[in-house]
Amino acid sequence: MTALQARDAAQLARLSRIEGQLRGVRAMIAGGRYCLDINGQIEAVIGALRSLKSELVRDLVRACALEAHRRGDPTPMLRCLAELFPGSAVAESPPRATSGDSACGCAESSGSKATVPRDADEPPTLTRMQQEQH
């Protein structure tokens, strides 16, 4: 098992535990449990989801940073960060795409990197790039 497969398996196991917690919340509500107990369980679910999201973002940023370093070009990294943090300073002025750029140079899961047409008016987003690949 590769490191990537092991990471994915661990994340899927975490999601299974979160699903179990959500089923527990549903059972608590159906059973008429005290609302503060239910609230505590909901907070636990939210915390678990935030933790998983942080791990996913950390892995994505790490992969994007390594790819930007490998290329010697921060553009894909900046575009990746702009999409991760919309409304932030980095998202206010994302770099323009050039021929051959991908939205994020770290898209390992699909095995291919989409390119941006030379005449693109604005940088692509990860979501748009994923939609174009399908």
N, C-alpha and C positions, 0 to 999 in steps of 0.2 A: 504494500500500500504506500503510495506516495504521500509526501507531506500535505499536498493539496487535498488529496482524498481523505486523509486523516482529519484535517481541519474541517472539511465539509461534513464528515460523519459526526464530529463533535458538535458542530452547529445544529445538525439535524436532531441529535439527541437532546440538545438544549430546547429546541422547538417542541419536541415531544413532551418534555417536562412542562413547558409553558402551556401547551394544549391541555395537559392534565390539570394544571392549576385553573385554567378557564372552565373546564368541566366541573371542578370543585366549586367555583363561584356560582355556576349555574345551579348546582345541587343545593348550595347554601340558600340561594334565593328561592328555589322551589320548596325547600324545607322550612322557609320562614325564619331563617336565622337572624340574629341580631345584626342590625345594619352596620355597626362599627366593626364587627367580625368580618362581614362581607367587604367593607371598605379596606380593611387590612389585607385581605386576599387580593383585591384589585390592585392595591399599591405594590404588592409583591409581583404580580404579573407585569405591571408597568415597569418596575425596576429590572425584571428579567429581560424584557424587550429592549429597554434602554441599553443594558449591558451587551446584549447581542448586537444591537445596532452599532454601538461603539466599536466592538470588535470588527465588524464588517467594514466600517469606515476606516479604521486603522489599517486594515489589510489593504483596502483599496488605495489609500493615500500612500502607503509604503510601496505598493507595486507601481503606482504612477510616478513616485519620486525616483525609483530605480530606473524606470523607463526614460524619464526626462534626463537623468544623469547619463544613461547609456547613449542617448541621442545627442546630448549636449544642448538640448533645447527645452526650456521650461514651458513652452506653449501648451502641450497636451496636459501637463500637470495643472496649469492655471485654469484651463477649460474644465477639467475634472473638478477642481475645487469650486469653481463658479457654479457648477451644477449641484454640487453637494450642499453648498451654502448660499442659496439664492437670497438676494437682498443684501448680501455682505459687500464689503469694499472690493473684494476680489471679483465679485459678480458684476459690479457696476461697469467695468470696462474690460471685458474679456478680449484676448488677442484675436485678431482676424485669422481665419483659416487660410491655409495655402494648399496648393495641390499636394496630395499625398498625406496630409495630416489626418489623424483620426481624432474623434472627440476626446478620447483618452487613450494614450498609447499603451494602456495596460489591459486591454480587453482580451484576456486569455481564454475565457470560457467558450467563445464561439470559434476560436481557432483562426479567425480572419479579422482583419482590420478594415473597416469601411473607409473609403477616401471621400474627401470633400471636393466637389467640383471647383475649378479655378475661379469661376464667376460667382461664388456664393456671396450673398449680401451680408450674412451674419454667420458667426461660428455655429457649428452644429451642437446639439445637446446629446447627451448619452441616450436619452429616450428616443429622440428622432433617429439617431444612428441605428439603434436596435430595431426600430420599426422598419427602416429602409433595408435591413438585412433579411427580413422575413418576407 
